[in-house]
Amino acid sequence: MEGDDWKESSLFSVKEKAVIRWAEEVSNLTAKENDLAFEEMRRYFSTEQLVSLTVLCGMWNMTGRVAEALHLVVEPPGGRIAFQEGSAE
């Protein structure tokens, strides 16, 4: 699945699509302007759940940015994070 294919996919429920949409809005820093996405999340999730999902999105975004800045490569499950070969240590 690539790009926005998830929007038309039958693999995800409406609720799951709301979460994916919300994760994209949070990641793209557009959640504040998208009242529709926010209202959709409020329809399916409690305030506590919405906060937890939003914090989780933020934490993964932070993790990705830190890993990129430090030239880290995230390896397959069971692996570990390591500096890329040839990067400054």
N, C-alpha and C positions, 0 to 999 in steps of 0.2 A: 504494500500500500504506500502510495506516495502523495505528498502535498496535501491537498484538501479531499482526497478520495474518501476519507473517513466520514465526511458529511453525507454522502450518498450510500454508504455501506450499510448492509443489513447485519453486519457483524456486531454493531453497537446499538444499545437501546437508546431511547431519547434521553434518558438520564445520563448515560455514559457520554453521549455526544455533548451534553451540557457541560460536563466536567472537562472534556477535551477542549471545547470552545473557551471555557473559563481559563484553563491553563495557557492557552495561546494568548488570550487577552492580558493575563498577568505577565507572561513572558515578553510580550511586545509593548508593555507599559501603556496599554490602551484600555484597561479594565475600568478606569475611572470615568471614561467617556461613554462606555457601552452599557447603558441602563438596561437594555434588553437582555444581555448576557447575565447581568447581576440579578435581575428579576427572575430569570430562568433558574439560576442557582438557588435563590430564596424559595422558589416553588418546590424544589426537590430536597433541600437540605436545611437543617436547623442553623441558627447563627453560629453555634459552636462548631458544627461540621464545616460550614463555609469558611470560618476563620482557619480551621485546621488544614483544609485543602489549599487555601491561599498561602498560608505559611509554608506548607510543603512545596508548593510551586516556587516560592521565593527562595527557599533553601536550595532547591535543585538548580535554580538559575545562578545563585551565588557559587555553588560548588563548581558549576561549569566555567564560570568566569575566573575563579581562583585557579582551577586546573589549567585553563588556557594561559593565564598570565605566568604560571610557573612552568610552562612547557611540559605538563604532566600528561601521560597517556594512561587512560583507564583501560585496563586489560580485561579479558573475559572473566566471567564468574570463577572464583577460586584463585584468580591471579591477584596481583597487587599493583598499586600505583607506582610508576617508576619514571624517572627523568628520561626524556627522549635522548637517544644517542646523539652526541655532538652538541648538546645544549650546555650552557654554563652551569656548573655545580657549585 
